[in-house]
């Protein structure tokens, strides 16, 4: 079982096996809840409003096919 140490500022670094198991990357958000004396850590899924427009660039538009292809590539990289 991976262990983490709490710093003087109350911070922890999630061990690599935990980050990999939850597919967490730098900058990702996690939700921590306490249930029956146990801390539950869950990745936060981004809402459409947060990522809307990320594929657009001024003066450039993408077809639905291009967007689908880019999404599939990102999902493949992220969830491999």
Long-range contacts (C-beta under 8 A, 24 or more apart in sequence): 14-41, 23-78, 23-79, 25-78
